[in-house]
Amino acid sequence: MIMGKQPVGSPRAWRVRLRAPISEGDFDCLIRDCPRPLVAEREELDHEEALTAIDAKDSDGAFTIVWVPPGADEFEIRAENWIGAPPSLLHASISTIRALWSSDRSAYFCAGELSESGYDAIVRFTAILREVESLKKQVAASWQTINEHLHLARRDVSRAKQSEIGAATEKVLQANIALLNTQTSLEQLDPELDSPSKRLCAELILAANLHDRLEMLEGPVEFASNQYEAIASRLNENNNARRERWLEAAIIALLLVNTAAMFTGSEKDHAVEAEQTERAPQALTQKGTGPETAAPIERAKKQAATDRGSRSASGGETVAPPASTAAVGAPAGSPASPESAELDATACRTRLNSLRANAKIGFSGATALLPAPSLKALGKAAEALKRCKDVTVEVRAAGAGRATAEVERRRANAVISALVRAGVNASALTSAAPETAKPSKGNVAPAETVGFGAVDFVVRSKDAGG
């Protein structure tokens, strides 16, 4: 953002518009550390005319920035009066720059060598604040849609609803991406940003309370993500079930066609043999019925009867199964299956250890969201835990990123909620305190812990400690 040379002590003003990049050259002028790619187009104004503008905000979202150098005392007073005292007015200052900001106009006061830093900070802050406000409106507008789709997580999703669900899921995903990008922008991690610009922008962010405002949006966005993930799982189950039904119907139809063809062929063979058998005596009558011809004909009749019996046995007639396969399964008085027997703490850990090789539990990024494979793995673990009696199960989840303690707590609670929904007794489940929730660490014996990827289950006996 090069502003060009100006006489020292001469105020300056610009009309700034934020827009998306539309050409390759725009990508070289992107605003640094912005939640999404934006270019700041600015038009220089006469600083005196800028202060006399009645409405500094256009329909395209443009806003006015005025720089006041040291020594311009009269103009500084006029600039402060020009800003006025609207409800959205923000004050921010560091040792070398002071700034006043509102939604459609801003003024900052500093020496000439810091004018570029002040301008950059105000433009970046404006882009971030507008993204937060846009995200807030998007979340508020999505609640009605979420309420309409709330029941679909527990019912079959019709085909007519699939496109609607897909569009809503895409909006939730966009909101999640916008939230993460905005949170990253608040950190100002770009190494090319100079220190005065970063410090002034940080003061503006603090004055606008953007960290807390974003934190208030995390819950609704996370809820919407979980809701539509459950609906997507239900939708996949419906599609798979529908394909399986079509496949079963096709197999049954094919078997019926083959069976019909087999019986039709058998009936034709029987008719041909019967016709040939009836013609044989007629031929003897025409040629004579001496002893030398009667015997071969009788042998032919016996052979035809034998062949018909063989074909009937192998061509579709009911054949008794071997005695060894007639009765399959356990006797009526046999004991319960091992898969349904109750387990103590040791047996419970053994059963969980047998499952964990193919049942890894993870989370989506640095969140507490459980993807579909992890929900499937939790389902397997839940089947084992429902059989565990007189035990307590402590859930420990690994954190990620900087807010490790909070992430661990939310992840552990998400796992417990999934297990309870799968039928595990809620009174047997606990979560560790965040500072002690590192998997397989702390004062827990390794023998008590069963690891499932990013989640550990610490299984103890209620009376003897496991």
C-alpha positions as CSV (number, residue, x, y, z in Angstrom):
1,M,0.0,0.0,0.0
2,I,2.2,2.8,-1.3
3,M,0.6,6.3,-0.9
4,G,3.2,8.4,-2.7
5,K,5.1,11.5,-1.5
6,Q,3.2,14.4,0.1
7,P,4.4,17.5,1.8
8,V,5.2,16.9,5.5
9,G,2.3,18.1,7.6
10,S,-0.4,17.9,4.9
11,P,-3.4,15.8,5.9
12,R,-4.7,13.2,3.5
13,A,-8.0,11.4,2.9
14,W,-9.1,8.3,0.9
15,R,-12.3,6.7,-0.1
16,V,-11.8,2.9,0.4
17,R,-13.8,0.0,-1.1
18,L,-13.2,-3.7,-0.2
19,R,-13.9,-6.2,-3.0
20,A,-13.0,-9.7,-4.0
21,P,-10.1,-10.2,-6.4
22,I,-11.2,-10.4,-10.1
23,S,-7.9,-10.6,-11.9
24,E,-4.4,-12.2,-11.5
25,G,-2.9,-8.8,-10.7
26,D,-5.3,-8.4,-7.8
27,F,-3.7,-11.3,-5.9
28,D,-0.5,-9.3,-5.5
29,C,-2.5,-6.6,-3.7
30,L,-4.5,-8.7,-1.2
31,I,-5.1,-7.4,2.3
32,R,-2.8,-9.3,4.6
33,D,-4.3,-11.5,7.4
34,C,-7.8,-11.1,6.1
35,P,-10.5,-13.8,6.7
36,R,-11.0,-14.1,3.0
37,P,-9.2,-12.8,-0.1
38,L,-10.0,-9.0,-0.4
39,V,-8.5,-6.1,-2.3
40,A,-8.7,-2.5,-0.9
41,E,-9.4,-0.1,-3.7
42,R,-8.9,3.5,-2.7
43,E,-9.5,6.9,-4.2
44,E,-7.7,9.9,-2.9
45,L,-9.9,12.8,-1.8
46,D,-9.3,16.4,-1.0
47,H,-9.0,16.3,2.8
48,E,-11.1,19.4,3.2
49,E,-13.9,18.0,1.0
50,A,-13.8,14.7,2.9
51,L,-14.7,16.4,6.1
52,T,-17.7,18.1,4.5
53,A,-19.3,14.9,3.1
54,I,-22.8,14.5,4.5
55,D,-22.8,10.7,4.1
56,A,-19.5,9.0,4.1
57,K,-20.9,5.5,3.5
58,D,-22.0,4.3,0.0
59,S,-24.3,1.4,-0.9
60,D,-21.2,-0.6,-2.0
61,G,-19.7,-0.5,1.5
62,A,-17.1,2.2,0.9
63,F,-15.7,4.1,3.8
64,T,-13.5,7.2,4.3
65,I,-10.2,7.3,6.1
66,V,-8.5,10.6,7.1
67,W,-4.8,10.9,8.2
68,V,-3.9,13.9,10.4
69,P,-0.2,14.6,10.8
70,P,1.3,16.4,13.9
71,G,0.9,20.2,13.9
72,A,-2.4,20.3,12.1
73,D,-4.2,21.2,15.3
74,E,-7.2,23.0,13.7
75,F,-7.8,20.1,11.2
76,E,-7.4,17.6,14.1
77,I,-10.3,19.2,15.9
78,R,-12.4,19.3,12.8
79,A,-11.6,15.6,12.1
80,E,-12.7,14.6,15.6
81,N,-16.0,16.6,15.2
82,W,-16.4,15.0,11.7
83,I,-16.2,11.5,13.3
84,G,-18.8,12.5,15.9
85,A,-19.9,10.1,18.6
86,P,-22.0,7.4,17.0
87,P,-22.8,4.2,19.0
88,S,-20.2,2.3,17.0
89,L,-17.3,4.7,17.7
90,L,-14.1,3.0,18.8
91,H,-11.0,4.6,20.3
92,A,-7.6,2.9,20.0
93,S,-4.1,4.1,20.6
94,I,-0.5,3.0,20.9
95,S,2.5,5.1,21.8
96,T,2.9,6.5,18.3
97,I,-0.6,6.3,16.7
98,R,-4.1,7.3,17.8
99,A,-7.2,6.2,15.9
100,L,-10.9,6.9,15.9
101,W,-13.1,4.4,14.0
102,S,-16.8,4.1,13.1
103,S,-18.6,1.9,10.5
104,D,-18.3,4.4,7.6
105,R,-15.4,6.7,8.6
106,S,-12.2,6.7,10.4
107,A,-9.4,9.2,11.4
108,Y,-5.9,8.4,12.7
109,F,-3.2,10.7,14.0
110,C,0.5,10.0,13.7
111,A,3.8,11.1,12.1
112,G,4.3,10.8,8.4
113,E,6.6,7.8,8.6
114,L,3.8,5.8,10.4
115,S,0.9,6.9,8.1
116,E,1.1,3.7,6.1
117,S,1.1,1.5,9.2
118,G,-2.0,3.3,10.6
119,Y,-3.8,3.0,7.2
120,D,-3.0,-0.7,7.0
121,A,-4.2,-1.4,10.5
122,I,-7.6,0.4,10.0
123,V,-8.2,-1.4,6.6
124,R,-7.4,-4.8,8.1
125,F,-9.5,-4.2,11.2
126,T,-12.5,-3.0,9.0
127,A,-12.3,-6.2,6.9
128,I,-12.2,-8.5,10.0
129,L,-15.1,-6.7,11.7
130,R,-17.3,-6.9,8.7
131,E,-16.6,-10.6,8.4
132,V,-17.6,-11.1,12.0
133,E,-20.8,-9.2,11.5
134,S,-21.5,-11.1,8.3
135,L,-21.0,-14.4,10.1
136,K,-23.3,-13.4,12.9
137,K,-26.1,-12.6,10.5
138,Q,-25.5,-15.9,8.7
139,V,-25.8,-17.9,11.9
140,A,-28.9,-16.0,13.0
141,A,-30.6,-16.6,9.6
142,S,-29.7,-20.4,9.7
143,W,-31.6,-21.1,12.9
144,Q,-35.0,-21.4,11.1
145,T,-33.6,-23.9,8.7
146,I,-31.9,-25.9,11.5
147,N,-35.3,-26.0,13.4
148,E,-37.0,-27.3,10.3
149,H,-34.4,-30.1,9.8
150,L,-34.0,-31.0,13.5
151,H,-36.3,-34.1,13.3
152,L,-34.4,-35.5,10.3
153,A,-31.5,-36.6,12.5
154,R,-33.9,-39.3,13.9
155,R,-36.0,-40.2,10.9
156,D,-35.5,-41.4,7.3
157,V,-34.6,-38.6,4.9
158,S,-36.7,-38.6,1.7
159,R,-35.2,-38.0,-1.7
160,A,-37.1,-34.7,-2.0
161,K,-35.2,-33.4,1.0
162,Q,-31.7,-34.5,-0.1
163,S,-30.9,-31.4,-2.2
164,E,-32.3,-29.1,0.5
165,I,-30.1,-30.9,3.1
166,G,-27.1,-30.6,0.8
167,A,-27.5,-26.8,0.4
168,A,-28.0,-26.3,4.2
169,T,-24.9,-28.5,4.9
170,E,-22.8,-26.4,2.5
171,K,-23.9,-23.2,4.2
172,V,-22.9,-24.6,7.6
173,L,-19.6,-25.7,6.3
174,Q,-19.0,-22.2,4.9
175,A,-19.8,-20.7,8.2
176,N,-17.4,-23.0,10.0
177,I,-14.6,-22.1,7.5
178,A,-15.4,-18.4,7.9
179,L,-15.2,-18.8,11.7
180,L,-11.9,-20.5,11.6
181,N,-10.4,-18.0,9.2
182,T,-11.6,-15.1,11.2
183,Q,-10.1,-16.5,14.4
184,T,-6.8,-16.9,12.6
185,S,-7.0,-13.3,11.3
186,L,-7.2,-12.0,14.9
187,E,-3.8,-13.5,15.6
188,Q,-2.1,-11.4,12.9
189,L,0.4,-14.1,12.0
190,D,1.7,-12.6,8.8
191,P,5.5,-12.0,9.3
192,E,5.4,-9.1,6.8
193,L,3.1,-7.0,9.0
194,D,5.1,-4.2,10.8
195,S,4.9,-3.8,14.5
196,P,2.9,-0.5,14.7
197,S,0.2,-1.8,12.3
198,K,-0.2,-5.0,14.3
199,R,-0.3,-3.2,17.7
200,L,-2.9,-0.7,16.5
201,C,-5.1,-3.4,14.9
202,A,-4.9,-5.4,18.1
203,E,-6.1,-2.4,20.1
204,L,-9.0,-1.9,17.7
205,I,-9.8,-5.6,18.0
206,L,-9.8,-5.4,21.7
207,A,-12.0,-2.3,21.7
208,A,-14.5,-4.0,19.5
209,N,-14.5,-7.1,21.7
210,L,-14.1,-9.4,18.7
211,H,-12.6,-12.3,20.6
212,D,-15.7,-12.7,22.8
213,R,-18.0,-12.1,19.9
214,L,-16.4,-14.9,17.9
215,E,-16.5,-17.2,21.0
216,M,-20.3,-16.6,21.2
217,L,-20.6,-17.9,17.6
218,E,-18.6,-21.1,18.2
219,G,-21.5,-22.9,20.0
220,P,-24.2,-22.3,17.3
221,V,-21.8,-23.2,14.5
222,E,-20.6,-26.4,16.3
223,F,-24.3,-27.4,17.0
224,A,-25.2,-26.9,13.4
225,S,-22.2,-28.9,12.2
226,N,-23.1,-31.8,14.5
227,Q,-26.7,-31.6,13.5
228,Y,-26.0,-31.9,9.8
229,E,-23.3,-34.5,10.3
230,A,-26.0,-36.7,12.0
231,I,-28.4,-36.0,9.1
232,A,-25.7,-36.9,6.5
233,S,-25.1,-40.2,8.3
234,R,-28.8,-41.0,8.3
235,L,-28.9,-40.0,4.6
236,N,-26.0,-42.4,3.8
237,E,-27.7,-45.2,5.7
238,N,-30.9,-44.6,3.7
239,N,-29.0,-44.7,0.4
240,N,-27.1,-47.8,1.4
241,A,-30.3,-49.6,2.5
242,R,-32.1,-48.6,-0.7
243,R,-29.2,-50.0,-2.8
244,E,-29.2,-53.2,-0.8
245,R,-33.0,-53.6,-1.3
246,W,-32.6,-53.2,-5.0
247,L,-29.8,-55.7,-5.1
248,E,-31.8,-58.2,-3.1
249,A,-34.7,-57.8,-5.4
250,A,-32.5,-58.3,-8.4
251,I,-31.0,-61.5,-6.9
252,I,-34.4,-62.9,-6.1
253,A,-35.7,-62.1,-9.6
254,L,-32.7,-63.8,-11.1
255,L,-33.2,-66.9,-8.9
256,L,-36.9,-67.1,-9.9
257,V,-36.0,-66.9,-13.6
258,N,-33.4,-69.6,-13.3
259,T,-35.8,-71.8,-11.3
260,A,-38.6,-71.3,-13.8
261,A,-36.2,-72.1,-16.7
262,M,-35.0,-75.3,-14.9
263,F,-38.6,-76.6,-14.3
264,T,-39.6,-75.7,-17.9
265,G,-36.7,-77.7,-19.3
266,S,-37.4,-80.6,-17.0
267,E,-41.1,-80.7,-18.2
268,K,-40.0,-80.7,-21.8
269,D,-37.6,-83.6,-21.2
270,H,-40.3,-85.6,-19.6
271,A,-42.7,-84.9,-22.5
272,V,-40.1,-86.0,-25.1
273,E,-39.3,-89.2,-23.2
274,A,-43.0,-90.0,-22.8
275,E,-43.6,-89.4,-26.5
276,Q,-40.7,-91.7,-27.4
277,T,-41.9,-94.4,-25.0
278,E,-45.4,-94.3,-26.5
279,R,-44.0,-94.6,-30.0
280,A,-41.9,-97.7,-29.3
281,P,-44.9,-100.2,-29.1
282,Q,-46.4,-98.7,-32.2
283,A,-43.1,-99.3,-34.1
284,L,-43.1,-102.9,-32.8
285,T,-46.7,-103.4,-34.0
286,Q,-45.7,-102.2,-37.4
287,K,-42.5,-104.2,-37.6
288,G,-43.6,-107.3,-35.6
289,T,-43.5,-108.4,-32.0
290,G,-41.3,-111.4,-32.0
291,P,-39.2,-112.4,-29.0
292,E,-36.1,-111.0,-30.7
293,T,-37.5,-107.5,-30.7
294,A,-39.6,-107.4,-27.5
295,A,-36.7,-107.8,-25.1
296,P,-34.7,-104.8,-26.3
297,I,-37.8,-102.6,-26.1
298,E,-38.5,-103.6,-22.5
299,R,-34.9,-102.8,-21.6
300,A,-35.3,-99.4,-23.2
301,K,-38.4,-98.6,-21.2
302,K,-36.7,-99.6,-17.9
303,Q,-33.7,-97.4,-18.8
304,A,-35.9,-94.4,-19.6
305,A,-37.7,-94.8,-16.3
306,T,-34.4,-94.9,-14.5
307,D,-33.2,-91.7,-16.3
308,R,-36.4,-89.8,-15.4
309,G,-35.9,-90.7,-11.8
310,S,-32.3,-89.4,-11.8
311,R,-33.3,-86.1,-13.5
312,S,-36.1,-85.6,-11.1
313,A,-33.8,-85.9,-8.2
314,S,-31.3,-83.4,-9.6
315,G,-33.5,-81.1,-11.7
316,G,-35.5,-79.1,-9.1
317,E,-37.4,-81.8,-7.0
318,T,-37.1,-81.6,-3.3
319,V,-34.0,-83.6,-2.0
320,A,-33.6,-84.4,1.6
321,P,-30.5,-82.7,3.1
322,P,-27.8,-84.8,4.7
323,A,-28.5,-85.9,8.2
324,S,-25.4,-84.1,9.5
325,T,-26.8,-80.7,8.3
326,A,-30.4,-81.0,9.2
327,A,-30.1,-79.5,12.6
328,V,-27.9,-76.4,13.0
329,G,-27.5,-74.3,16.2
330,A,-27.4,-74.8,19.9
331,P,-29.9,-76.9,21.8
332,A,-32.9,-75.0,23.4
333,G,-31.4,-75.3,26.8
334,S,-27.8,-74.1,25.9
335,P,-26.2,-71.3,28.0
336,A,-26.2,-67.7,26.9
337,S,-23.8,-66.6,24.1
338,P,-20.4,-65.2,25.2
339,E,-21.2,-62.1,23.3
340,S,-24.0,-61.3,25.8
341,A,-22.3,-62.3,29.1
342,E,-21.6,-59.7,31.7
343,L,-18.0,-58.5,32.1
344,D,-16.1,-57.4,35.1
345,A,-13.4,-54.6,35.0
346,T,-10.6,-57.0,33.8
347,A,-12.8,-58.7,31.2
348,C,-14.1,-55.3,30.1
349,R,-10.6,-54.0,29.4
350,T,-9.8,-57.2,27.6
351,R,-12.8,-56.9,25.4
352,L,-12.0,-53.2,24.6
353,N,-8.4,-54.1,23.8
354,S,-9.7,-56.7,21.3
355,L,-11.7,-53.9,19.5
356,R,-9.3,-51.0,19.4
357,A,-7.1,-52.2,16.5
358,N,-9.9,-51.5,14.0
359,A,-11.7,-48.8,16.0
360,K,-9.7,-45.6,16.2
361,I,-11.5,-42.5,17.5
362,G,-10.4,-39.1,16.2
363,F,-11.8,-35.6,15.8
364,S,-12.2,-33.1,13.0
365,G,-9.3,-30.7,13.1
366,A,-8.9,-28.8,16.3
367,T,-12.6,-29.2,17.2
368,A,-14.7,-31.6,19.3
369,L,-16.6,-32.9,16.2
370,L,-16.7,-36.7,15.8
371,P,-16.6,-37.7,12.1
372,A,-18.5,-40.7,10.9
373,P,-15.7,-43.3,11.3
374,S,-15.2,-42.2,14.9
375,L,-18.9,-42.5,15.6
376,K,-18.8,-46.1,14.2
377,A,-15.8,-46.9,16.4
378,L,-17.7,-45.5,19.4
379,G,-20.6,-47.8,18.5
380,K,-18.3,-50.8,18.8
381,A,-16.9,-49.6,22.1
382,A,-20.4,-48.9,23.4
383,E,-21.5,-52.5,22.6
384,A,-18.7,-53.7,24.9
385,L,-19.2,-51.1,27.6
386,K,-22.9,-52.0,27.9
387,R,-21.9,-55.5,29.1
388,C,-19.5,-54.1,31.7
389,K,-21.0,-54.3,35.2
390,D,-19.9,-52.7,38.4
391,V,-17.2,-50.6,36.7
392,T,-16.6,-46.9,36.2
393,V,-15.2,-45.6,32.9
394,E,-13.2,-42.4,32.8
395,V,-13.1,-40.8,29.4
396,R,-9.9,-38.9,28.5
397,A,-9.5,-37.0,25.2
398,A,-6.4,-35.5,23.7
399,G,-6.4,-31.7,23.1
400,A,-5.0,-29.8,20.1
401,G,-3.8,-26.3,19.5
402,R,-3.5,-23.6,22.1
403,A,-6.8,-24.0,24.0
404,T,-5.9,-27.6,25.0
405,A,-7.8,-27.7,28.3
406,E,-11.0,-26.5,26.8
407,V,-10.7,-28.7,23.8
408,E,-10.1,-31.8,26.0
409,R,-13.2,-31.0,28.1
410,R,-15.4,-30.6,25.1
411,R,-14.0,-33.7,23.3
412,A,-14.5,-35.9,26.4
413,N,-18.1,-34.6,26.8
414,A,-18.8,-35.3,23.1
415,V,-17.6,-38.9,23.5
416,I,-19.7,-39.4,26.7
417,S,-22.8,-38.0,24.9
418,A,-22.2,-40.4,22.0
419,L,-21.8,-43.4,24.3
420,V,-25.0,-42.5,26.3
421,R,-26.9,-42.2,23.0
422,A,-25.6,-45.7,22.1
423,G,-27.1,-47.2,25.3
424,V,-24.2,-47.0,27.8
425,N,-25.3,-46.2,31.4
426,A,-24.5,-42.5,32.0
427,S,-23.8,-43.1,35.7
428,A,-20.8,-45.3,34.8
429,L,-19.1,-42.6,32.7
430,T,-17.0,-39.7,33.9
431,S,-14.5,-37.3,32.3
432,A,-11.2,-36.2,33.6
433,A,-10.3,-32.7,34.7
434,P,-8.6,-30.8,31.8
435,E,-5.2,-30.6,33.4
436,T,-5.1,-34.4,34.0
437,A,-6.8,-35.5,30.9
438,K,-3.7,-36.4,28.8
439,P,-4.3,-40.0,27.4
440,S,-2.4,-42.7,29.2
441,K,-0.6,-40.3,31.5
442,G,-0.9,-39.1,35.1
443,N,-1.5,-41.3,38.1
444,V,-3.4,-43.9,36.2
445,A,-2.0,-47.4,36.0
446,P,-1.3,-48.4,32.3
447,A,-3.2,-51.6,32.9
448,E,-6.4,-49.7,33.6
449,T,-6.2,-47.7,30.3
450,V,-7.4,-48.8,26.9
451,G,-6.5,-46.4,24.1
452,F,-8.7,-45.7,21.0
453,G,-6.6,-43.2,19.1
454,A,-7.3,-39.7,20.5
455,V,-9.5,-41.1,23.3
456,D,-8.6,-43.3,26.3
457,F,-11.0,-45.3,28.5
458,V,-9.8,-45.8,32.1
459,V,-11.8,-48.8,33.4
460,R,-11.9,-49.4,37.1
461,S,-13.9,-51.7,39.4
462,K,-16.3,-49.8,41.6
463,D,-15.4,-51.7,44.7
464,A,-11.7,-52.7,44.3
465,G,-10.3,-50.0,41.9
466,G,-9.9,-52.4,38.9
